[in-house]
Amino acid sequence: MFIKKIEKEALLKPLQTVVGIVERKQTMPILSNILIEKESGKIRFTSTDLEIQITTTIEAEADDDTYTAITVGGKKLQEILRILPEQSKVSIEVKDNKAQIKSNKSRFNLQSLPAQDFPKLSNQLSDAKKIRLSQTALKNLLSSVQFAMAQQDVRYYLNGVLFVIEDDKFRAVATDGHRLAYNAITLAENSEKLEIIVPRKAIMELSKLLSDGNEEIEIEFSLQQLKATFSGIELTTKLIEGKFPDYQRVIPNYSNHLSINRTLVQQALQRAAILSNEKFRGVRFVLTEKNLCIISSNSEQEEAQVEIETDYHGEAIDIGFNVNYLLDGLNSIDTEMAIFSFGNPNSSILITSPDDLEFRYVVMPMRI
């Protein structure tokens, strides 16, 4: 017996941790499988897509110290466990290249591929630098920038988040060429400067797995690999090679500032967005003394106009933006007020938060 009677929830939780990077259809069939290893009262679950690897371990009753391992379809096993009644006891037995999952009077036979063929990532963390911080701090840092990552851009270095570790600062930057999000947190210890680009899929998976508590996460960085260890989970990912754009040149320093209630401007943008062009999603910001007018129109000559009273006294500005980009930035701020900073009608807009002094969000203008 590979795994004797164990509660389905005890198996389902680690399985859900690792199965997120598993795709059903793979060029290599074994990549649709997860590796389950049992030794000395521990069961270890591992998944990989050759770029990222996730491992987590649970305690189990030790019948002996013999090492045994199987690989089974990750998504299929997850669906089987999900559908079983609450508090069901599950056993797994391996026979003739198949894994038999038993629970009460149910039987499921899944194809198994040899465990020795499972392609684990090689360790490339020699001379790695280490930092430690709370999971909450990292989760908040990632959520404030990750929405600005590119998706499948030919400029491969944009399909991820730039991490910059320098002295006691941990900076995160993401851009898709149309907008840029930047934030930073302070670490407990100083570190030598290191810049790496973490792939989009690893960022999304890490954000999903991090808890909201103050439990610690340890991150090891080399120039080839990143490994995050937290809450009994190890996430290892290859890094993106390439030169990330100079984010410091992109972040402007403007003299025209509009401090405005974040929820108020979000609602105004959402109203104007209804009649914006479905393809380009453009809205005009017309800012005059004590008034902000948000205007949208579409190819059917329909128009929306939403006005907000402000305390603005700077130069009059008429400038166009992608409404979705503005909403993404405002959604990443959880404070009452947001600050919009403007240059001229051809320059970008800078969104900041009065309560998060490091956060910067830059959106390039569009012609409407």
Secondary structure as GFF3:
##gff-version 3
##sequence-region A 1 368
A	DSSP	beta_strand	3	7	.	.	.	ID=ss1
A	DSSP	alpha_helix	8	18	.	.	.	ID=ss2
A	DSSP	three_ten_helix	19	21	.	.	.	ID=ss3
A	DSSP	three_ten_helix	29	32	.	.	.	ID=ss4
A	DSSP	beta_strand	33	39	.	.	.	ID=ss5
A	DSSP	beta_strand	42	48	.	.	.	ID=ss6
A	DSSP	beta_strand	52	59	.	.	.	ID=ss7
A	DSSP	beta_strand	68	73	.	.	.	ID=ss8
A	DSSP	alpha_helix	74	83	.	.	.	ID=ss9
A	DSSP	beta_strand	89	95	.	.	.	ID=ss10
A	DSSP	beta_strand	98	103	.	.	.	ID=ss11
A	DSSP	beta_strand	106	113	.	.	.	ID=ss12
A	DSSP	three_ten_helix	115	117	.	.	.	ID=ss13
A	DSSP	beta_strand	129	134	.	.	.	ID=ss14
A	DSSP	alpha_helix	135	143	.	.	.	ID=ss15
A	DSSP	three_ten_helix	146	148	.	.	.	ID=ss16
A	DSSP	three_ten_helix	156	158	.	.	.	ID=ss17
A	DSSP	beta_strand	160	175	.	.	.	ID=ss18
A	DSSP	beta_strand	179	199	.	.	.	ID=ss19
A	DSSP	alpha_helix	200	209	.	.	.	ID=ss20
A	DSSP	beta_strand	216	221	.	.	.	ID=ss21
A	DSSP	beta_strand	225	230	.	.	.	ID=ss22
A	DSSP	beta_strand	233	238	.	.	.	ID=ss23
A	DSSP	alpha_helix	247	250	.	.	.	ID=ss24
A	DSSP	beta_strand	256	261	.	.	.	ID=ss25
A	DSSP	alpha_helix	262	273	.	.	.	ID=ss26
A	DSSP	beta_strand	282	288	.	.	.	ID=ss27
A	DSSP	beta_strand	291	297	.	.	.	ID=ss28
A	DSSP	beta_strand	303	309	.	.	.	ID=ss29
A	DSSP	beta_strand	317	322	.	.	.	ID=ss30
A	DSSP	alpha_helix	323	331	.	.	.	ID=ss31
A	DSSP	beta_strand	337	342	.	.	.	ID=ss32
A	DSSP	beta_strand	349	353	.	.	.	ID=ss33
A	DSSP	beta_strand	356	363	.	.	.	ID=ss34
###
